[in-house]
């Protein structure tokens, strides 16, 4: 399938692992250019070696305000077609385990920087009458996951943000959507597996099997499969889809509208 992405440019955060890595690689295989953001320079250099002129990067902690300034300086006068907004989350905790400092940190990690970078990109998108904004959040925004109260609460705010953007800016050719993955075979899931293993006094492998059984399909998701959905939503082909939160959770969401 041709996603019509040749010579388009995208910002992808969290580009060196998990969903960010899968999405950026598929974008580039489809002929797009990517400005990738991550903290581990050696891994960014490896991607640069593989994709050469299609890939440029910024070594940064995306949650810091100065990092966003650096990213946009790197973008310069390039026409940016869209952004895949993705980063790790706060530690796995129950509500009673949290302190107020945890909530402040979760706001910084999960919401504040996303508002900042989107606000700075939108004037570009409005000027060019085109833009794709895609947030990578969690299926917990539709069905809470145990020990993820910080993530669930703040990620729901991002869903509200995306919906509001879609209401305000669709006439400018800008779409805003959310992908809400369930249990996928990524390092991000490991923190939940370790937490379950600790609580239930079982091995990591046994806890992982419980997550696999928690899906209706009986196995964990593959980030490369999610990437195909993400790249379609970042492409011109998705122009009629905006304001949506799409679960990719192997049937684990019990709601009729899951």
C-alpha positions, 0 to 999 in steps of 0.5 A: 500500500502506498501511503503517499508519504514520499518527501514528507517530513515528520517529527517522531519522539521516543524514536530509539525503541518500542513504538517510536522506533517502529513508526519512524522506520516504517515512515522512512521505508515509505519514503518520508524523512524523520527528525527523531528525538531521544536521549540515547545518542549512540542509538540515534547514530545507528539509525542515521547510519541505516537511513542516511539523509532520510533521518536527522535527530536531536539528543534531548529529554523531550519533557524539557522546555528547552528541548522543544526549542532545540527540536524546532531549531533543527526543523528550521524552514522544513515543511513538517507534515506531522508529529508522532508524540510518544514518550515513557510514563511515570512509575507503576503505582496504586493511588494509595502509593502515590505522593503529590510529588508523583502527580506533579512529575506525571503532569510534566512527563505526560501532559505539559510538554505535549501541550507545549510542542503542539502549540508551537507546531500548530501555527505552521500547520495552519499556515500550510493548511495541513498537519497530522498530530498523533498521540501514543497513549494507553488503552487505560484511557478507555479501561483503567489498568491496575497500578497505573493511576498516574498514567491513566489520569494524565493520559485522559487529559491528552485525549481531551486535548486531542478531541478539542484540537480536532474540534477547533482546527479540522477546517485547517486541514489538521487532524488530531488522533490518539492511539491507545495500545494495550499490552505490547511486547515492549520495554515499557510493559516490563515495569507493569510485569515487574510490578505484578510479579512483585505484588503476587510473588511470582516470576517475571515469566509467570507475570508476563503470561498473565498479561498475555492471557489478559488479551482475547487473542492470547498474545502480546501485541507487536509494535511493528503492527501498530506502526502500520495504523500509525503511519496511515493516520499520519498520512494524507489518506486519513484526512476524514479521521480526526478526534478519535481514540483508537484502541489496539489491545487484542480485544482486552477492552470490554466496552462495546465502543472499545 
